[in-house]
Amino acid sequence: MKKFVAATEDDICRARHDPAFRQQLLTTNLDQLLTLLQRLKQANEQHRTTRGTRQLREGAQLAARLADIIRELEERRRAQG
């Protein structure tokens, strides 16, 4: 797995003005989140915990929201192009 690299302030500023970069940044973060969720799921299967289950649920909700944002951006790009 690739090492997680958080978005920098420069990345966030660029994403505000560059739709293609914003979509790539969101897609990269969604991929990283899904990878981490898979690892957490595997760990939670071995050691069932309330905390692990809660983290999986919160991560899944965040992943769904990120996917919605990416889809909305893509739909806007298609409508404009």
Beta strands, then each sheet from edge to edge (+ up, - down):
end
